[in-house]
Structures are given as C-alpha cells and as structure tokens.
C-alpha cells in the first residue's frame, strides 16, 4: 500500500493563504480605527495559519503522516 503524503496539501494551503492574506486584509490602507483593527486581526490570524501550516509541513517531513492519516484506508475501500 502506498504511503500517504500529507505535506503537499500543507504546502498548497500555505501558498493559498499568503496572497489571500495580502489581498483581502490590507489593514495598512484603512483609515477607520475599528475597521483597521478588525482587518489587522484577520491579517495576523491568517499569518498564524501560515505558520501552523509550515509547522505541520516540518512535522510531516520528519515523522510522516502517522497512524491517524485517513488517506490510505479511506480511498482504498475494497
């Protein structure tokens, strides 16, 4: 049975979040303090999600997906 690969999904998630964060949450261009604070909070939330995705990439590249990966048994239902 092939070993499930989780790290490409993690890299795709990080690659998706970087431009989305910059395009959809430009807090530096907003003058209203309440809106600016909200957009800044959302910007930093997405930055933390990118950091978590990269941490998962490091984990999966060192130890593998582990015994809780569902890709192997879920897709092979024979």
C-alpha angles and dihedrals in degrees: 000000000000118000111251114244115214100165098079089059091051092050091048090051092052092045089051095048098051099065092034090055093050096043101042102036109043096158091166091068097052121093100188107093096216094049091043091053091049094049091044090053091050091046093054091044089058091046089054090050089054089051091050091049091051090048089053089049090054091047095048093046091054105038104015127234094305131214095304094066109120098190097090102047096032094057096041102060097157 
